Amino acid sequence: MPILIPWTTIEVGELEIFAPAVPCLVVNTWYADGEPISTVTYFWQDEDTGMINHEIVFAEPVGFKDALAWAQSHAPTRGVERIHVKHGPSKKRGGAAARLGTPKKARARAKASGRAKPAPHVKRRRKRSGR
């Protein structure tokens, strides 16, 4: 039976990097319009070049449990001992919060991308003539 490992990332500055333990399968489930969408991706390392490759081997509108069961049943055929899992929230986040995340992360992303907030409007005083 393959080992289940939670989705883990490494943060390098503002960038989050997923570091899989290859060879492995990654089960990822998220929700669109309240309906689940699941994928299973196979990661492996090329013996000649050392590059990490990936291939989506399953993509269906099924829930997390079904996708995980598929991954567990197909893991032995690919010589996989580890399955990374990521299960997104089923509730929708609304409006700007969904697009930007937390205010702190939104500011950090804006700073990293070079976008600056516009300067606050300052009223200028009129110069008085020396009458």
N, CA, C and O atoms as a Tinker XYZ file with bonds, in Angstrom:
   524  protein
     1  N      0.850000   -1.183000    0.000000    73     2
     2  CA     0.000000    0.000000    0.000000    64     1     3
     3  C      0.898000    1.250000    0.000000    63     2     4     5
     4  O      1.780000    1.368000    0.850000    81     3
     5  N      0.685000    2.176000   -0.938000    73     3     6
     6  CA     1.492000    3.395000   -0.989000    64     5     7
     7  C      1.272000    4.276000    0.237000    63     6     8     9
     8  O      0.212000    4.242000    0.862000    81     7
     9  N      2.287000    5.059000    0.566000    73     7    10
    10  CA     2.228000    5.997000    1.690000    64     9    11
    11  C      1.562000    7.282000    1.209000    63    10    12    13
    12  O      1.900000    7.798000    0.144000    81    11
    13  N      0.606000    7.803000    1.999000    73    11    14
    14  CA    -0.030000    9.083000    1.675000    64    13    15
    15  C      0.754000   10.200000    2.343000    63    14    16    17
    16  O      1.035000   10.143000    3.540000    81    15
    17  N      1.105000   11.220000    1.561000    73    15    18
    18  CA     1.884000   12.355000    2.048000    64    17    19
    19  C      1.100000   13.619000    1.733000    63    18    20    21
    20  O      0.659000   13.794000    0.597000    81    19
    21  N      0.910000   14.518000    2.719000    73    19    22
    22  CA     0.196000   15.760000    2.413000    64    21    23
    23  C      1.003000   16.625000    1.452000    63    22    24    25
    24  O      2.231000   16.549000    1.407000    81    23
    25  N      0.297000   17.442000    0.691000    73    23    26
    26  CA     0.911000   18.379000   -0.253000    64    25    27
    27  C      1.782000   19.322000    0.545000    63    26    28    29
    28  O      1.295000   19.989000    1.458000    81    27
    29  N      3.042000   19.390000    0.225000    73    27    30
    30  CA     3.948000   20.295000    0.926000    64    29    31
    31  C      4.691000   21.148000   -0.086000    63    30    32    33
    32  O      5.037000   20.689000   -1.175000    81    31
    33  N      4.928000   22.384000    0.287000    73    31    34
    34  CA     5.666000   23.286000   -0.574000    64    33    35
    35  C      6.802000   23.913000    0.215000    63    34    36    37
    36  O      6.786000   23.961000    1.445000    81    35
    37  N      7.770000   24.383000   -0.516000    73    35    38
    38  CA     8.894000   25.107000    0.062000    64    37    39
    39  C      8.759000   26.542000   -0.409000    63    38    40    41
    40  O      8.552000   26.789000   -1.598000    81    39
    41  N      8.872000   27.490000    0.508000    73    39    42
    42  CA     8.762000   28.891000    0.119000    64    41    43
    43  C     10.146000   29.467000   -0.102000    63    42    44    45
    44  O     11.015000   29.391000    0.767000    81    43
    45  N     10.338000   30.045000   -1.282000    73    43    46
    46  CA    11.565000   30.747000   -1.617000    64    45    47
    47  C     11.146000   32.173000   -1.924000    63    46    48    49
    48  O     10.683000   32.469000   -3.026000    81    47
    49  N     11.309000   33.048000   -0.955000    73    47    50
    50  CA    10.798000   34.407000   -1.107000    64    49    51
    51  C      9.291000   34.368000   -1.212000    63    50    52    53
    52  O      8.614000   33.849000   -0.325000    81    51
    53  N      8.760000   34.914000   -2.295000    73    51    54
    54  CA     7.314000   34.931000   -2.529000    64    53    55
    55  C      6.851000   33.728000   -3.339000    63    54    56    57
    56  O      5.656000   33.586000   -3.602000    81    55
    57  N      7.769000   32.866000   -3.735000    73    55    58
    58  CA     7.462000   31.735000   -4.593000    64    57    59
    59  C      7.290000   30.468000   -3.774000    63    58    60    61
    60  O      8.119000   30.162000   -2.916000    81    59
    61  N      6.209000   29.726000   -4.036000    73    59    62
    62  CA     5.993000   28.436000   -3.379000    64    61    63
    63  C      6.345000   27.337000   -4.366000    63    62    64    65
    64  O      5.829000   27.316000   -5.484000    81    63
    65  N      7.220000   26.423000   -3.961000    73    63    66
    66  CA     7.686000   25.354000   -4.835000    64    65    67
    67  C      7.251000   24.016000   -4.264000    63    66    68    69
    68  O      7.479000   23.724000   -3.090000    81    67
    69  N      6.620000   23.202000   -5.112000    73    67    70
    70  CA     6.231000   21.855000   -4.726000    64    69    71
    71  C      7.413000   20.942000   -5.000000    63    70    72    73
    72  O      7.931000   20.905000   -6.116000    81    71
    73  N      7.839000   20.204000   -3.982000    73    71    74
    74  CA     8.986000   19.306000   -4.113000    64    73    75
    75  C      8.518000   17.870000   -3.899000    63    74    76    77
    76  O      8.491000   17.396000   -2.763000    81    75
    77  N      8.147000   17.165000   -4.981000    73    75    78
    78  CA     7.652000   15.796000   -4.820000    64    77    79
    79  C      8.777000   14.810000   -4.523000    63    78    80    81
    80  O      9.925000   15.023000   -4.913000    81    79
    81  N      8.435000   13.742000   -3.835000    73    79    82
    82  CA     9.365000   12.637000   -3.609000    64    81    83
    83  C      9.124000   11.644000   -4.737000    63    82    84    85
    84  O      8.191000   10.844000   -4.672000    81    83
    85  N      9.965000   11.692000   -5.777000    73    83    86
    86  CA     9.733000   10.892000   -6.983000    64    85    87
    87  C     10.282000    9.481000   -6.845000    63    86    88    89
    88  O     11.251000    9.284000   -6.112000    81    87
    89  N      9.710000    8.500000   -7.513000    73    87    90
    90  CA     8.483000    8.559000   -8.302000    64    89    91
    91  C      7.266000    8.609000   -7.377000    63    90    92    93
    92  O      7.262000    8.001000   -6.307000    81    91
    93  N      6.250000    9.330000   -7.799000    73    91    94
    94  CA     5.051000    9.449000   -6.964000    64    93    95
    95  C      3.850000    9.801000   -7.826000    63    94    96    97
    96  O      3.978000   10.158000   -8.997000    81    95
    97  N      2.694000    9.690000   -7.219000    73    95    98
    98  CA     1.455000   10.178000   -7.806000    64    97    99
    99  C      0.998000   11.353000   -6.951000    63    98   100   101
   100  O      1.208000   11.365000   -5.739000    81    99
   101  N      0.376000   12.335000   -7.583000    73    99   102
   102  CA    -0.176000   13.487000   -6.867000    64   101   103
   103  C     -1.663000   13.533000   -7.159000    63   102   104   105
   104  O     -2.074000   13.643000   -8.315000    81   103
   105  N     -2.477000   13.447000   -6.102000    73   103   106
   106  CA    -3.932000   13.552000   -6.229000    64   105   107
   107  C     -4.308000   14.974000   -5.852000    63   106   108   109
   108  O     -4.020000   15.424000   -4.743000    81   107
   109  N     -4.954000   15.687000   -6.779000    73   107   110
   110  CA    -5.347000   17.073000   -6.547000    64   109   111
   111  C     -6.832000   17.207000   -6.858000    63   110   112   113
   112  O     -7.273000   16.907000   -7.967000    81   111
   113  N     -7.595000   17.657000   -5.877000    73   111   114
   114  CA    -9.030000   17.868000   -6.063000    64   113   115
   115  C     -9.367000   19.311000   -5.730000    63   114   116   117
   116  O     -8.939000   19.824000   -4.696000    81   115
   117  N    -10.123000   19.966000   -6.587000    73   115   118
   118  CA   -10.609000   21.311000   -6.340000    64   117   119
   119  C    -12.053000   21.372000   -6.802000    63   118   120   121
   120  O    -12.578000   20.407000   -7.356000    81   119
   121  N    -12.686000   22.499000   -6.574000    73   119   122
   122  CA   -14.111000   22.628000   -6.885000    64   121   123
   123  C    -14.344000   23.814000   -7.809000    63   122   124   125
   124  O    -13.802000   24.899000   -7.597000    81   123
   125  N    -15.152000   23.593000   -8.830000    73   123   126
   126  CA   -15.569000   24.644000   -9.750000    64   125   127
   127  C    -17.084000   24.624000   -9.795000    63   126   128   129
   128  O    -17.685000   23.604000  -10.131000    81   127
   129  N    -17.697000   25.734000   -9.462000    73   127   130
   130  CA   -19.160000   25.842000   -9.408000    64   129   131
   131  C    -19.766000   24.785000   -8.491000    63   130   132   133
   132  O    -20.845000   24.261000   -8.766000    81   131
   133  N    -19.072000   24.477000   -7.406000    73   131   134
   134  CA   -19.570000   23.519000   -6.429000    64   133   135
   135  C    -19.369000   22.057000   -6.801000    63   134   136   137
   136  O    -19.708000   21.176000   -6.011000    81   135
   137  N    -18.828000   21.776000   -7.981000    73   135   138
   138  CA   -18.607000   20.407000   -8.438000    64   137   139
   139  C    -17.130000   20.041000   -8.324000    63   138   140   141
   140  O    -16.273000   20.861000   -8.654000    81   139
   141  N    -16.809000   18.822000   -7.862000    73   139   142
   142  CA   -15.402000   18.433000   -7.737000    64   141   143
   143  C    -14.758000   18.121000   -9.083000    63   142   144   145
   144  O    -15.402000   17.610000  -10.000000    81   143
   145  N    -13.493000   18.437000   -9.174000    73   143   146
   146  CA   -12.669000   18.069000  -10.322000    64   145   147
   147  C    -11.382000   17.500000   -9.740000    63   146   148   149
   148  O    -10.737000   18.139000   -8.909000    81   147
   149  N    -11.013000   16.315000  -10.169000    73   147   150
   150  CA    -9.825000   15.662000   -9.619000    64   149   151
   151  C     -8.860000   15.261000  -10.723000    63   150   152   153
   152  O     -9.265000   14.854000  -11.812000    81   151
   153  N     -7.579000   15.385000  -10.415000    73   151   154
   154  CA    -6.543000   14.897000  -11.313000    64   153   155
   155  C     -5.571000   14.044000  -10.516000    63   154   156   157
   156  O     -5.392000   14.229000   -9.312000    81   155
   157  N     -4.953000   13.113000  -11.211000    73   155   158
   158  CA    -3.852000   12.335000  -10.647000    64   157   159
   159  C     -2.694000   12.523000  -11.614000    63   158   160   161
   160  O     -2.818000   12.250000  -12.808000    81   159
   161  N     -1.573000   12.990000  -11.091000    73   159   162
   162  CA    -0.397000   13.251000  -11.909000    64   161   163
   163  C      0.737000   12.340000  -11.471000    63   162   164   165
   164  O      0.986000   12.163000  -10.278000    81   163
   165  N      1.412000   11.771000  -12.440000    73   163   166
   166  CA     2.551000   10.887000  -12.180000    64   165   167
   167  C      3.835000   11.692000  -12.343000    63   166   168   169
   168  O      4.052000   12.297000  -13.393000    81   167
   169  N      4.697000   11.709000  -11.311000    73   167   170
   170  CA     5.995000   12.372000  -11.356000    64   169   171
   171  C      7.087000   11.310000  -11.311000    63   170   172   173
   172  O      7.009000   10.363000  -10.528000    81   171
   173  N      8.104000   11.469000  -12.151000    73   171   174
   174  CA     9.244000   10.565000  -12.133000    64   173   175
   175  C     10.490000   11.337000  -12.537000    63   174   176   177
   176  O     10.398000   12.425000  -13.105000    81   175
   177  N     11.646000   10.774000  -12.245000    73   175   178
   178  CA    12.912000   11.408000  -12.594000    64   177   179
   179  C     13.581000   10.604000  -13.709000    63   178   180   181
   180  O     13.723000    9.386000  -13.609000    81   179
   181  N     13.983000   11.292000  -14.754000    73   179   182
   182  CA    14.663000   10.659000  -15.875000    64   181   183
   183  C     16.052000   10.216000  -15.423000    63   182   184   185
   184  O     16.817000   11.016000  -14.886000    81   183
   185  N     16.372000    8.962000  -15.637000    73   183   186
   186  CA    17.652000    8.418000  -15.179000    64   185   187
   187  C     18.833000    9.016000  -15.924000    63   186   188   189
   188  O     19.904000    9.170000  -15.338000    81   187
   189  N     18.674000    9.357000  -17.199000    73   187   190
   190  CA    19.785000    9.887000  -17.984000    64   189   191
   191  C     20.052000   11.362000  -17.707000    63   190   192   193
   192  O     21.202000   11.761000  -17.525000    81   191
   193  N     18.996000   12.174000  -17.674000    73   191   194
   194  CA    19.173000   13.624000  -17.536000    64   193   195
   195  C     19.001000   14.116000  -16.107000    63   194   196   197
   196  O     19.496000   15.189000  -15.762000    81   195
   197  N     18.305000   13.347000  -15.267000    73   195   198
   198  CA    18.036000   13.787000  -13.897000    64   197   199
   199  C     16.848000   14.726000  -13.793000    63   198   200   201
   200  O     16.493000   15.152000  -12.694000    81   199
   201  N     16.226000   15.058000  -14.921000    73   199   202
   202  CA    15.078000   15.974000  -14.914000    64   201   203
   203  C     13.853000   15.287000  -14.326000    63   202   204   205
   204  O     13.642000   14.090000  -14.518000    81   203
   205  N     13.046000   16.068000  -13.603000    73   203   206
   206  CA    11.783000   15.554000  -13.071000    64   205   207
   207  C     10.707000   15.827000  -14.105000    63   206   208   209
   208  O     10.518000   16.964000  -14.536000    81   207
   209  N     10.005000   14.773000  -14.500000    73   207   210
   210  CA     8.941000   14.857000  -15.498000    64   209   211
   211  C      7.602000   14.575000  -14.839000    63   210   212   213
   212  O      7.537000   14.020000  -13.742000    81   211
   213  N      6.536000   14.967000  -15.522000    73   211   214
   214  CA     5.196000   14.674000  -15.012000    64   213   215
   215  C      4.237000   14.409000  -16.155000    63   214   216   217
   216  O      4.441000   14.855000  -17.284000    81   215
   217  N      3.186000   13.671000  -15.830000    73   215   218
   218  CA     2.149000   13.336000  -16.810000    64   217   219
   219  C      0.823000   13.196000  -16.059000    63   218   220   221
   220  O      0.744000   12.498000  -15.048000    81   219
   221  N     -0.209000   13.861000  -16.558000    73   219   222
   222  CA    -1.546000   13.700000  -15.973000    64   221   223
   223  C     -2.086000   12.368000  -16.458000    63   222   224   225
   224  O     -2.246000   12.151000  -17.660000    81   223
   225  N     -2.368000   11.474000  -15.513000    73   223   226
   226  CA    -2.825000   10.132000  -15.880000    64   225   227
   227  C     -4.307000    9.915000  -15.588000    63   226   228   229
   228  O     -4.875000    8.896000  -15.981000    81   227
   229  N     -4.935000   10.867000  -14.900000    73   227   230
   230  CA    -6.356000   10.759000  -14.554000    64   229   231
   231  C     -6.901000   12.166000  -14.389000    63   230   232   233
   232  O     -6.314000   12.971000  -13.666000    81   231
   233  N     -7.992000   12.474000  -15.033000    73   231   234
   234  CA    -8.670000   13.771000  -14.891000    64   233   235
   235  C    -10.157000   13.526000  -15.078000    63   234   236   237
   236  O    -10.616000   13.290000  -16.195000    81   235
   237  N    -10.900000   13.583000  -14.001000    73   235   238
   238  CA   -12.338000   13.296000  -14.044000    64   237   239
   239  C    -13.088000   14.208000  -13.078000    63   238   240   241
   240  O    -12.501000   14.704000  -12.117000    81   239
   241  N    -14.378000   14.433000  -13.321000    73   239   242
   242  CA   -15.195000   15.214000  -12.381000    64   241   243
   243  C    -15.689000   14.330000  -11.231000    63   242   244   245
   244  O    -16.890000   14.104000  -11.085000    81   243
   245  N    -14.756000   13.836000  -10.421000    73   243   246
   246  CA   -15.095000   12.978000   -9.287000    64   245   247
   247  C    -14.521000   13.583000   -8.014000    63   246   248   249
   248  O    -13.659000   14.460000   -8.069000    81   247
   249  N    -14.997000   13.118000   -6.882000    73   247   250
   250  CA   -14.541000   13.605000   -5.591000    64   249   251
   251  C    -13.160000   13.076000   -5.221000    63   250   252   253
   252  O    -12.590000   12.230000   -5.910000    81   251
   253  N    -12.646000   13.596000   -4.123000    73   251   254
   254  CA   -11.312000   13.247000   -3.654000    64   253   255
   255  C    -11.168000   11.754000   -3.368000    63   254   256   257
   256  O    -10.169000   11.143000   -3.744000    81   255
   257  N    -12.159000   11.170000   -2.706000    73   255   258
   258  CA   -12.066000    9.752000   -2.329000    64   257   259
   259  C    -11.975000    8.850000   -3.557000    63   258   260   261
   260  O    -11.214000    7.882000   -3.560000    81   259
   261  N    -12.744000    9.159000   -4.600000    73   259   262
   262  CA   -12.697000    8.356000   -5.823000    64   261   263
   263  C    -11.343000    8.482000   -6.527000    63   262   264   265
   264  O    -10.785000    7.493000   -7.000000    81   263
   265  N    -10.825000    9.709000   -6.588000    73   263   266
   266  CA    -9.526000    9.925000   -7.229000    64   265   267
   267  C     -8.413000    9.242000   -6.439000    63   266   268   269
   268  O     -7.489000    8.675000   -7.023000    81   267
   269  N     -8.503000    9.298000   -5.113000    73   267   270
   270  CA    -7.500000    8.639000   -4.271000    64   269   271
   271  C     -7.558000    7.122000   -4.449000    63   270   272   273
   272  O     -6.522000    6.462000   -4.520000    81   271
   273  N     -8.763000    6.577000   -4.519000    73   271   274
   274  CA    -8.910000    5.135000   -4.729000    64   273   275
   275  C     -8.313000    4.730000   -6.079000    63   274   276   277
   276  O     -7.671000    3.685000   -6.181000    81   275
   277  N     -8.520000    5.548000   -7.115000    73   275   278
   278  CA    -7.939000    5.264000   -8.426000    64   277   279
   279  C     -6.415000    5.269000   -8.336000    63   278   280   281
   280  O     -5.749000    4.380000   -8.867000    81   279
   281  N     -5.868000    6.285000   -7.655000    73   279   282
   282  CA    -4.404000    6.391000   -7.519000    64   281   283
   283  C     -3.841000    5.190000   -6.757000    63   282   284   285
   284  O     -2.811000    4.638000   -7.144000    81   283
   285  N     -4.506000    4.791000   -5.687000    73   283   286
   286  CA    -4.017000    3.656000   -4.895000    64   285   287
   287  C     -4.053000    2.359000   -5.695000    63   286   288   289
   288  O     -3.164000    1.520000   -5.554000    81   287
   289  N     -5.068000    2.191000   -6.527000    73   287   290
   290  CA    -5.152000    0.953000   -7.306000    64   289   291
   291  C     -4.152000    0.934000   -8.469000    63   290   292   293
   292  O     -3.739000   -0.140000   -8.907000    81   291
   293  N     -3.756000    2.121000   -8.976000    73   291   294
   294  CA    -2.826000    2.185000  -10.107000    64   293   295
   295  C     -1.377000    2.420000   -9.692000    63   294   296   297
   296  O     -0.483000    2.325000  -10.532000    81   295
   297  N     -1.124000    2.719000   -8.436000    73   295   298
   298  CA     0.252000    2.978000   -7.973000    64   297   299
   299  C      1.192000    1.800000   -8.235000    63   298   300   301
   300  O      2.314000    2.024000   -8.691000    81   299
   301  N      0.786000    0.557000   -7.966000    73   299   302
   302  CA     1.712000   -0.564000   -8.198000    64   301   303
   303  C      2.116000   -0.733000   -9.667000    63   302   304   305
   304  O      3.206000   -1.228000   -9.951000    81   303
   305  N      1.255000   -0.330000  -10.595000    73   303   306
   306  CA     1.589000   -0.495000  -12.017000    64   305   307
   307  C      2.714000    0.436000  -12.447000    63   306   308   309
   308  O      3.367000    0.185000  -13.460000    81   307
   309  N      2.949000    1.501000  -11.697000    73   307   310
   310  CA     4.013000    2.457000  -12.020000    64   309   311
   311  C      5.179000    2.387000  -11.031000    63   310   312   313
   312  O      6.110000    3.188000  -11.115000    81   311
   313  N      5.131000    1.450000  -10.111000    73   311   314
   314  CA     6.204000    1.321000   -9.126000    64   313   315
   315  C      6.247000    2.477000   -8.138000    63   314   316   317
   316  O      7.319000    2.874000   -7.682000    81   315
   317  N      5.081000    3.014000   -7.809000    73   315   318
   318  CA     4.984000    4.184000   -6.920000    64   317   319
   319  C      4.744000    3.734000   -5.487000    63   318   320   321
   320  O      3.889000    2.889000   -5.220000    81   319
   321  N      5.519000    4.317000   -4.563000    73   319   322
   322  CA     5.346000    4.012000   -3.144000    64   321   323
   323  C      4.761000    5.182000   -2.364000    63   322   324   325
   324  O      4.359000    5.020000   -1.212000    81   323
   325  N      4.710000    6.382000   -2.995000    73   323   326
   326  CA     4.223000    7.575000   -2.306000    64   325   327
   327  C      3.143000    8.265000   -3.137000    63   326   328   329
   328  O      3.250000    8.367000   -4.359000    81   327
   329  N      2.105000    8.733000   -2.450000    73   327   330
   330  CA     1.040000    9.512000   -3.093000    64   329   331
   331  C      0.901000   10.812000   -2.313000    63   330   332   333
   332  O      0.562000   10.810000   -1.130000    81   331
   333  N      1.171000   11.928000   -3.000000    73   331   334
   334  CA     0.966000   13.248000   -2.408000    64   333   335
   335  C     -0.490000   13.622000   -2.632000    63   334   336   337
   336  O     -1.040000   13.348000   -3.698000    81   335
   337  N     -1.120000   14.243000   -1.641000    73   335   338
   338  CA    -2.529000   14.587000   -1.768000    64   337   339
   339  C     -2.753000   16.067000   -1.493000    63   338   340   341
   340  O     -2.150000   16.647000   -0.591000    81   339
   341  N     -3.639000   16.669000   -2.297000    73   339   342
   342  CA    -4.042000   18.067000   -2.099000    64   341   343
   343  C     -5.533000   18.142000   -2.355000    63   342   344   345
   344  O     -6.011000   17.780000   -3.430000    81   343
   345  N     -6.255000   18.611000   -1.365000    73   343   346
   346  CA    -7.714000   18.672000   -1.458000    64   345   347
   347  C     -8.139000   20.097000   -1.174000    63   346   348   349
   348  O     -8.026000   20.576000   -0.046000    81   347
   349  N     -8.631000   20.778000   -2.209000    73   347   350
   350  CA    -9.039000   22.167000   -2.066000    64   349   351
   351  C    -10.332000   22.300000   -1.293000    63   350   352   353
   352  O    -11.065000   21.325000   -1.123000    81   351
   353  N    -10.616000   23.510000   -0.820000    73   351   354
   354  CA   -11.857000   23.742000   -0.072000    64   353   355
   355  C    -13.077000   23.609000   -0.973000    63   354   356   357
   356  O    -13.037000   23.966000   -2.151000    81   355
   357  N    -14.152000   23.096000   -0.411000    73   355   358
   358  CA   -15.374000   22.922000   -1.195000    64   357   359
   359  C    -16.236000   24.167000   -1.182000    63   358   360   361
   360  O    -17.144000   24.297000   -2.004000    81   359
   361  N    -15.974000   25.081000   -0.271000    73   359   362
   362  CA   -16.768000   26.306000   -0.208000    64   361   363
   363  C    -16.123000   27.375000   -1.071000    63   362   364   365
   364  O    -14.899000   27.477000   -1.161000    81   363
   365  N    -16.977000   28.167000   -1.705000    73   363   366
   366  CA   -16.473000   29.262000   -2.524000    64   365   367
   367  C    -16.105000   30.420000   -1.620000    63   366   368   369
   368  O    -16.813000   30.738000   -0.664000    81   367
   369  N    -14.968000   31.051000   -1.947000    73   367   370
   370  CA   -14.627000   32.308000   -1.301000    64   369   371
   371  C    -15.085000   33.391000   -2.253000    63   370   372   373
   372  O    -14.877000   33.282000   -3.462000    81   371
   373  N    -15.690000   34.408000   -1.740000    73   371   374
   374  CA   -16.287000   35.389000   -2.621000    64   373   375
   375  C    -15.437000   36.608000   -2.877000    63   374   376   377
   376  O    -14.580000   36.974000   -2.073000    81   375
   377  N    -15.684000   37.220000   -3.996000    73   375   378
   378  CA   -15.161000   38.520000   -4.343000    64   377   379
   379  C    -13.645000   38.645000   -4.357000    63   378   380   381
   380  O    -12.924000   37.748000   -4.794000    81   379
   381  N    -13.184000   39.800000   -3.857000    73   379   382
   382  CA   -11.763000   40.118000   -3.899000    64   381   383
   383  C    -10.942000   39.153000   -3.058000    63   382   384   385
   384  O     -9.788000   38.878000   -3.389000    81   383
   385  N    -11.514000   38.635000   -1.981000    73   383   386
   386  CA   -10.776000   37.703000   -1.129000    64   385   387
   387  C    -10.374000   36.464000   -1.907000    63   386   388   389
   388  O     -9.286000   35.931000   -1.687000    81   387
   389  N    -11.208000   36.000000   -2.796000    73   387   390
   390  CA   -10.888000   34.820000   -3.594000    64   389   391
   391  C     -9.784000   35.122000   -4.600000    63   390   392   393
   392  O     -8.944000   34.268000   -4.884000    81   391
   393  N     -9.788000   36.340000   -5.138000    73   391   394
   394  CA    -8.784000   36.686000   -6.143000    64   393   395
   395  C     -7.446000   37.038000   -5.511000    63   394   396   397
   396  O     -6.397000   36.722000   -6.074000    81   395
   397  N     -7.464000   37.674000   -4.374000    73   395   398
   398  CA    -6.230000   38.209000   -3.814000    64   397   399
   399  C     -5.685000   37.434000   -2.622000    63   398   400   401
   400  O     -4.515000   37.600000   -2.278000    81   399
   401  N     -6.480000   36.605000   -1.990000    73   399   402
   402  CA    -6.008000   35.914000   -0.792000    64   401   403
   403  C     -6.040000   36.871000    0.384000    63   402   404   405
   404  O     -6.823000   37.821000    0.392000    81   403
   405  N     -5.209000   36.632000    1.362000    73   403   406
   406  CA    -5.189000   37.510000    2.528000    64   405   407
   407  C     -4.584000   38.852000    2.146000    63   406   408   409
   408  O     -3.794000   38.921000    1.203000    81   407
   409  N     -4.937000   39.921000    2.858000    73   407   410
   410  CA    -4.381000   41.240000    2.524000    64   409   411
   411  C     -2.849000   41.256000    2.555000    63   410   412   413
   412  O     -2.220000   41.915000    1.727000    81   411
   413  N     -2.258000   40.547000    3.490000    73   411   414
   414  CA    -0.800000   40.520000    3.602000    64   413   415
   415  C     -0.178000   39.895000    2.354000    63   414   416   417
   416  O      0.799000   40.416000    1.816000    81   415
   417  N     -0.748000   38.771000    1.893000    73   415   418
   418  CA    -0.223000   38.116000    0.695000    64   417   419
   419  C     -0.463000   38.977000   -0.537000    63   418   420   421
   420  O      0.379000   39.020000   -1.434000    81   419
   421  N     -1.601000   39.662000   -0.593000    73   419   422
   422  CA    -1.903000   40.512000   -1.743000    64   421   423
   423  C     -0.882000   41.641000   -1.848000    63   422   424   425
   424  O     -0.412000   41.952000   -2.943000    81   423
   425  N     -0.535000   42.256000   -0.717000    73   423   426
   426  CA     0.479000   43.318000   -0.727000    64   425   427
   427  C      1.833000   42.772000   -1.155000    63   426   428   429
   428  O      2.559000   43.414000   -1.914000    81   427
   429  N      2.168000   41.582000   -0.664000    73   427   430
   430  CA     3.460000   40.983000   -1.013000    64   429   431
   431  C      3.519000   40.681000   -2.509000    63   430   432   433
   432  O      4.547000   40.911000   -3.148000    81   431
   433  N      2.409000   40.161000   -3.078000    73   431   434
   434  CA     2.391000   39.872000   -4.513000    64   433   435
   435  C      2.522000   41.156000   -5.317000    63   434   436   437
   436  O      3.243000   41.192000   -6.314000    81   435
   437  N      1.833000   42.208000   -4.895000    73   435   438
   438  CA     1.913000   43.478000   -5.601000    64   437   439
   439  C      3.332000   44.034000   -5.543000    63   438   440   441
   440  O      3.836000   44.565000   -6.533000    81   439
   441  N      3.965000   43.915000   -4.404000    73   439   442
   442  CA     5.332000   44.400000   -4.237000    64   441   443
   443  C      6.287000   43.603000   -5.118000    63   442   444   445
   444  O      7.161000   44.177000   -5.767000    81   443
   445  N      6.120000   42.276000   -5.141000    73   443   446
   446  CA     6.999000   41.416000   -5.924000    64   445   447
   447  C      6.834000   41.650000   -7.419000    63   446   448   449
   448  O      7.798000   41.522000   -8.173000    81   447
   449  N      5.636000   41.988000   -7.854000    73   447   450
   450  CA     5.400000   42.170000   -9.283000    64   449   451
   451  C      5.790000   43.566000   -9.752000    63   450   452   453
   452  O      5.741000   43.850000  -10.949000    81   451
   453  N      6.175000   44.436000   -8.827000    73   451   454
   454  CA     6.592000   45.777000   -9.213000    64   453   455
   455  C      5.451000   46.767000   -9.294000    63   454   456   457
   456  O      5.665000   47.941000   -9.594000    81   455
   457  N      4.239000   46.304000   -9.029000    73   455   458
   458  CA     3.103000   47.230000   -9.038000    64   457   459
   459  C      3.124000   48.002000   -7.727000    63   458   460   461
   460  O      3.239000   47.417000   -6.651000    81   459
   461  N      3.017000   49.275000   -7.826000    73   459   462
   462  CA     3.002000   50.096000   -6.618000    64   461   463
   463  C      1.630000   50.720000   -6.470000    63   462   464   465
   464  O      0.930000   50.967000   -7.452000    81   463
   465  N      1.264000   50.967000   -5.241000    73   463   466
   466  CA     0.007000   51.661000   -4.995000    64   465   467
   467  C      0.159000   53.098000   -5.475000    63   466   468   469
   468  O      1.244000   53.668000   -5.360000    81   467
   469  N     -0.895000   53.691000   -6.007000    73   467   470
   470  CA    -0.788000   55.094000   -6.386000    64   469   471
   471  C     -0.606000   55.950000   -5.135000    63   470   472   473
   472  O     -1.142000   55.648000   -4.069000    81   471
   473  N      0.145000   57.000000   -5.291000    73   471   474
   474  CA     0.403000   57.890000   -4.156000    64   473   475
   475  C     -0.907000   58.534000   -3.729000    63   474   476   477
   476  O     -1.757000   58.828000   -4.570000    81   475
   477  N     -1.078000   58.754000   -2.428000    73   475   478
   478  CA    -2.307000   59.400000   -1.981000    64   477   479
   479  C     -2.382000   60.830000   -2.510000    63   478   480   481
   480  O     -1.365000   61.509000   -2.652000    81   479
   481  N     -3.587000   61.266000   -2.795000    73   479   482
   482  CA    -3.781000   62.604000   -3.326000    64   481   483
   483  C     -3.497000   63.623000   -2.228000    63   482   484   485
   484  O     -4.053000   63.552000   -1.131000    81   483
   485  N     -2.631000   64.557000   -2.544000    73   483   486
   486  CA    -2.272000   65.604000   -1.581000    64   485   487
   487  C     -2.691000   66.939000   -2.167000    63   486   488   489
   488  O     -2.362000   67.260000   -3.309000    81   487
   489  N     -3.426000   67.720000   -1.367000    73   487   490
   490  CA    -3.829000   69.044000   -1.826000    64   489   491
   491  C     -2.630000   69.967000   -1.760000    63   490   492   493
   492  O     -1.916000   70.028000   -0.759000    81   491
   493  N     -2.433000   70.677000   -2.843000    73   491   494
   494  CA    -1.324000   71.631000   -2.867000    64   493   495
   495  C     -1.847000   73.002000   -2.487000    63   494   496   497
   496  O     -2.946000   73.409000   -2.863000    81   495
   497  N     -1.037000   73.678000   -1.744000    73   495   498
   498  CA    -1.414000   75.041000   -1.365000    64   497   499
   499  C     -1.057000   75.989000   -2.511000    63   498   500   501
   500  O     -0.061000   75.812000   -3.213000    81   499
   501  N     -1.885000   76.973000   -2.665000    73   499   502
   502  CA    -1.615000   77.984000   -3.671000    64   501   503
   503  C     -0.572000   78.936000   -3.141000    63   502   504   505
   504  O     -0.587000   79.327000   -1.974000    81   503
   505  N      0.318000   79.292000   -4.013000    73   503   506
   506  CA     1.324000   80.272000   -3.620000    64   505   507
   507  C      0.675000   81.629000   -3.511000    63   506   508   509
   508  O     -0.112000   82.034000   -4.367000    81   507
   509  N      1.006000   82.303000   -2.480000    73   507   510
   510  CA     0.469000   83.658000   -2.317000    64   509   511
   511  C      1.437000   84.653000   -2.911000    63   510   512   513
   512  O      2.654000   84.561000   -2.754000    81   511
   513  N      0.869000   85.562000   -3.567000    73   511   514
   514  CA     1.734000   86.615000   -4.133000    64   513   515
   515  C      2.136000   87.565000   -3.017000    63   514   516   517
   516  O      1.442000   87.679000   -2.007000    81   515
   517  N      3.235000   88.229000   -3.201000    73   515   518
   518  CA     3.770000   89.101000   -2.146000    64   517   519
   519  C      3.123000   90.465000   -2.122000    63   518   520   521
   520  O      3.847000   91.455000   -2.020000    81   519
   521  N      1.853000   90.585000   -2.205000    73   519   522
   522  CA     1.172000   91.881000   -2.158000    64   521   523
   523  C      1.165000   92.452000   -0.813000    63   522   524
   524  O      0.630000   93.541000   -0.607000    81   523
